[in-house]
């Protein structure tokens, strides 16, 4: 068995709700609920396609992240995470600017 050595490190996240002693609700500030939307996009065939759609969608004000489930040559599912609801016309314009089309209504 080895002796423990104190490195003098401190946990900068020690005040988070999961580590604090006491009520998590009292120590956790209110956070705005995030919005997740899924759209279907046709025409994407490769990682360059994914990058183009991702770049255009993340340029929309309020979009925090974009994830693409690529279905080569078929309909790909695109998940958009945002701080607030995003205008459907802005999403459609971004997808079209990237060179692709929406498939039907948002999921």
C-alpha positions in Angstrom: 0.0 0.0 0.0 1.3 3.5 -0.9 1.0 6.6 1.2 -1.3 9.3 -0.1 0.4 12.5 -1.1 -1.5 15.8 -0.7 -0.9 17.8 -3.9 -2.7 20.8 -2.5 -5.2 20.9 -5.4 -8.6 22.3 -4.9 -11.8 21.6 -6.8 -12.9 24.8 -8.5 -16.3 23.2 -9.2 -16.9 22.2 -5.5 -19.7 24.7 -5.2 -21.8 23.0 -7.9 -25.2 21.5 -6.9 -24.0 18.0 -7.2 -21.1 18.5 -4.7 -22.5 20.9 -2.3 -23.9 19.9 1.1 -27.3 21.2 1.6 -30.2 21.9 -0.7 -29.3 21.8 -4.4 -32.4 23.9 -5.2 -31.3 26.7 -2.9 -27.7 26.8 -4.3 -28.5 26.4 -8.0 -29.4 29.5 -9.9 -32.4 29.4 -12.3 -31.3 28.5 -15.9 -33.3 29.3 -19.0 -34.6 26.2 -20.6 -32.8 25.2 -23.8 -34.7 24.5 -26.9 -34.0 21.4 -29.1 -35.4 21.2 -32.6 -35.0 18.4 -35.2 -35.2 19.0 -38.9 -34.8 16.6 -41.8 -32.4 17.6 -44.6 -32.0 15.9 -48.0 -29.0 15.8 -50.3 -26.1 15.5 -47.8 -23.5 12.8 -48.8 -20.3 13.5 -46.8 -18.6 15.3 -43.9 -18.2 18.4 -46.1 -22.0 18.5 -46.5 -22.4 18.2 -42.7 -19.9 21.0 -42.1 -21.7 23.3 -44.6 -25.1 22.8 -42.9 -23.6 23.1 -39.4 -21.8 26.3 -40.3 -24.9 28.0 -41.7 -27.1 26.9 -38.9 -24.7 27.9 -36.1 -24.6 31.4 -37.7 -28.2 31.9 -36.7 -28.5 34.1 -33.6 -29.3 32.0 -30.6 -28.1 28.6 -32.0 -25.8 27.0 -29.5 -24.9 23.8 -31.2 -25.9 21.6 -34.2 -25.6 17.8 -34.5 -26.1 15.9 -37.7 -27.0 12.2 -38.1 -25.8 11.8 -41.7 -27.8 9.4 -43.9 -25.7 9.3 -47.1 -27.9 10.0 -50.1 -31.0 10.0 -48.0 -32.7 12.1 -45.4 -30.4 13.2 -42.6 -31.6 14.2 -39.1 -30.2 17.6 -37.9 -30.6 18.5 -34.2 -30.4 22.2 -33.3 -29.9 23.3 -29.7 -30.7 26.9 -29.0 -31.3 29.3 -26.1 -34.7 30.2 -27.5 -37.0 29.1 -30.3 -35.5 29.7 -33.7 -37.5 31.1 -36.6 -38.4 28.3 -39.1 -37.8 30.6 -42.0 -34.2 31.3 -40.8 -33.5 27.6 -40.5 -34.8 26.9 -44.0 -32.8 29.8 -45.4 -29.6 28.6 -43.7 -30.1 25.0 -45.0 -30.8 26.3 -48.5 -27.7 28.7 -48.3 -25.6 25.6 -47.6 -27.0 24.0 -50.8 -29.5 21.5 -49.4 -33.3 21.3 -48.8 -35.6 20.6 -45.9 -37.5 17.3 -46.2 -41.1 17.9 -45.0 -42.0 19.5 -41.7 -39.6 19.8 -38.7 -39.7 16.7 -36.4 
